[in-house]
Amino acid sequence: GVGKTTLIQKVTQALKSSGIPIDGFYTEEVREGGRRTGFDVVTLSGKRGPLSRVSSDSSTSRREYRVGQYVVDLVSFEQLVLPMLRNVNPGSDAEKKICVIDEIGKMELFSQAFIQAVRQTLTGSGTVILGTIPIPKGKPLDLVEEIRSRKDIKVFNVS
């Protein structure tokens, strides 16, 4: 709620209007009647789908991925994000591409395929990632800490 996604959207618009090749996704709040009911994934190519929704009941089924009151729609998330991440070509240094990943957080990290795709994108030399990670609270998230401690990463704290 500090404005990470808003910042990502503004930077993305500025880069796009400069003609820089950019792809990726951001997460957006879904509100109904003034209250947040979930989050959607929105790709920069304009596709949208559910990332999570408030669960109406507190019982959990075996196949459910939950963060607080939200149930994560892993199938929807992976269908939108994985093809785009796998498509980020490692190009040459001359044609670096920017990949937006907002965010690498608890909900997204339920997907092992997403974790793998992010790691692959990080090792590809032709891609610059503009991403968001949560500040650590509670149990550290492995991939987030791995990213935070990399020498080739610049972390900006948004407040």
C-alpha positions in Angstrom: 0.0 0.0 0.0 3.0 2.4 -0.2 2.8 2.9 -4.0 5.1 0.3 -5.5 2.7 -0.6 -8.3 1.8 3.0 -9.0 5.6 3.8 -9.4 6.0 0.7 -11.6 3.1 1.9 -13.8 4.5 5.4 -14.2 8.0 4.1 -15.0 6.6 1.7 -17.5 4.7 4.4 -19.3 7.8 6.6 -19.4 9.9 3.8 -20.8 7.2 2.8 -23.4 6.9 6.4 -24.6 10.7 6.5 -25.0 10.4 3.5 -27.4 12.3 1.1 -25.1 11.2 -2.6 -25.5 9.4 -3.6 -22.4 7.2 -6.4 -21.3 6.0 -7.9 -18.1 3.1 -7.6 -15.6 1.9 -5.8 -12.6 -0.7 -6.7 -9.9 -3.7 -4.5 -9.3 -6.2 -4.3 -6.5 -9.7 -5.4 -7.2 -12.3 -3.4 -5.2 -16.0 -3.9 -4.8 -18.2 -1.5 -2.8 -15.1 0.2 -1.4 -13.4 -2.9 -0.1 -10.6 -4.9 -1.5 -11.8 -8.3 -2.7 -8.6 -9.5 -4.4 -5.8 -8.8 -6.9 -5.5 -9.2 -10.7 -2.5 -9.8 -12.8 -2.3 -7.3 -15.7 0.2 -7.9 -18.5 1.8 -5.0 -20.3 0.2 -6.4 -23.5 -3.2 -5.8 -21.9 -4.3 -9.3 -20.7 -5.8 -9.5 -17.3 -6.8 -12.3 -14.9 -7.3 -13.1 -11.3 -4.3 -13.6 -9.0 -6.3 -13.9 -5.8 -9.8 -13.3 -4.3 -11.1 -13.1 -0.7 -12.3 -16.5 0.4 -15.9 -16.7 1.5 -15.3 -19.5 4.0 -12.5 -20.3 6.4 -12.2 -24.0 5.6 -9.3 -24.8 3.4 -9.2 -27.5 0.7 -6.0 -29.4 0.1 -5.3 -27.7 -3.2 -5.8 -24.2 -2.0 -3.0 -21.6 -1.7 -3.8 -18.9 0.8 -2.3 -15.7 2.0 -4.4 -14.3 4.8 -7.9 -14.0 3.6 -7.0 -14.4 0.0 -7.1 -17.6 -2.1 -4.5 -17.6 -4.9 -5.6 -18.6 -8.4 -2.3 -20.3 -9.4 -3.7 -21.6 -12.8 -4.8 -18.1 -13.9 -1.5 -16.5 -12.7 0.7 -19.1 -14.4 -1.3 -18.9 -17.7 -0.8 -15.1 -17.9 2.8 -14.7 -16.6 4.8 -17.8 -17.6 4.4 -17.5 -21.4 5.5 -13.8 -21.1 8.5 -14.6 -18.9 9.7 -17.5 -21.1 9.4 -15.2 -24.0 11.8 -12.6 -22.6 14.6 -13.4 -25.0 18.1 -13.1 -23.7 18.9 -10.8 -26.7 22.3 -9.1 -27.1 23.6 -6.2 -24.9 22.8 -3.9 -27.9 19.1 -4.7 -27.6 18.5 -5.0 -23.9 14.9 -5.6 -23.0 13.2 -4.6 -19.8 10.9 -7.0 -18.0 8.5 -5.7 -15.4 7.7 -8.2 -12.5 5.4 -6.6 -10.0 5.6 -8.4 -7.6 7.8 -11.2 -6.4 5.9 -11.9 -3.2 4.1 -14.5 -1.2 1.2 -15.1 -3.6 3.4 -15.4 -6.7 5.9 -17.7 -4.9 3.4 -20.5 -4.6 4.3 -21.2 -8.2 7.5 -23.2 -8.6 7.4 -22.6 -12.4 7.3 -18.8 -11.7 10.3 -19.1 -9.3 12.2 -21.0 -12.0 11.3 -18.5 -14.7 12.4 -15.5 -12.6 15.7 -17.2 -11.8 16.2 -17.8 -15.5 15.4 -14.2 -16.4 17.8 -13.0 -13.8 20.7 -15.0 -15.3 19.9 -13.9 -18.9 22.3 -11.1 -19.7 20.0 -9.4 -22.2 17.2 -8.5 -19.8 16.9 -5.8 -17.2 14.3 -6.6 -14.6 12.3 -3.8 -13.0 10.5 -5.6 -10.2 9.1 -5.2 -6.7 9.8 -7.3 -3.7 8.2 -7.0 -0.2 10.1 -5.7 2.8 10.9 -8.7 5.0 8.4 -9.3 7.8 7.9 -12.7 9.4 9.5 -15.7 7.7 12.0 -14.7 4.9 11.0 -15.7 1.3 13.9 -17.5 -0.2 13.8 -16.1 -3.7 13.2 -12.5 -2.4 16.2 -12.7 -0.1 18.3 -14.3 -2.9 17.3 -11.3 -5.1 17.9 -8.7 -2.4 21.5 -10.1 -1.8 22.6 -10.2 -5.4 25.5 -7.9 -6.4 23.8 -7.0 -9.7 20.6 -5.7 -8.1 19.8 -2.2 -7.0 17.1 -2.0 -4.3 15.2 1.2 -3.8 12.9 1.4 -0.7 9.5 3.0 -1.5 7.8 4.7 1.3 
